[in-house]
Amino acid sequence: MSFGLLILRVVVGLTIASDGTQKLFGWFGGGGPRGTAGACGQLGYRAPLAMALLAGLGETSGISFAAGFLTPLAALGIAVVMMNAIWAVHWKNGFFNSAGGIEFPLVLLSTAVAVAATGPGRYSLDRALGWDDNISGTWWGVGVFGAALLISVVTLVIGRTHTTLREQPAR
């Protein structure tokens, strides 16, 4: 089980972290902070550069997730960004990734919450430091999901303008 958790953490953590480095540094063909801010602005975020930086930081927490270090906090960073992505970008496109739907971010969100609940496993820094039993379990998973949901609602409701009103033609 621990080796399986290691593989899951490393693959998911480094996948999402690479996306975060696209946002923060423009690596791997990403737009960097300015390009990501442009995308955030089109999504109606009031402070698009701040949102771009926060999204990049949330995704780069995948490095900590991969290492199994402060796993619930890393899982929270991933979960918040994925919830925002689901609601702001993918929801309108349905389920399947091929149509730009929620499929892929839902898998990443679920993985983050599941690992927070399960714990990072034997091959993790949290285990090496003796923290893993104290910062994992069902309530940690529920807490990560609940906190991510709350943060996402605040971000989407307060952090965005009412784009639907702005996009309507003038009468």
C-alpha positions, 0 to 999 in steps of 0.5 A: 500500500505504501509503495502505491501511495508513493507512486500516486503522490509523485505522479499527481504531485509532480504533474500539478506542480509542473502546471504551477511552474507554467503559471509562476515561471513560464516554464514548460511553455506556460504563460508565466504570471502575466499570461496566466493573469490574462486568462484569470482576467478573462474568467472575471477575477477582480485581481487577475495577477494575484489570482494567477500567483495564488493558483501557481503557488497552490499547484506548486504545492504538488512538490510537497505532496509528492514528497509527502511533506505537510501532506494535508496542507499540500493537498489543500493547495491542490484541492482549492485550485482544482475546485476553482478550475472545475467551477470557473472553467470546466463545469460548463463543458460537461464531464469529459476531458475531451470536451474540456470538462471536469474529468481531469481536475476532478481526479486531481481534487479527489486524489488530493482529498483521498491522500489527506484522508489516507495519509502519505504512507511509509515512504514520505517525509511526514512519516520520517518526521513521525507526523503522519499519524497526527496529520492524516485520517478521515477528518483530515480528508473531510477538513481539506475538502471542506476548507477547499470548498469554502475557500473556492466559494469565497474566491468565486463569489467575492473574487470575481466580477459578475461576468454574465452581466458584463457579457450581455449586449447593451440595450 
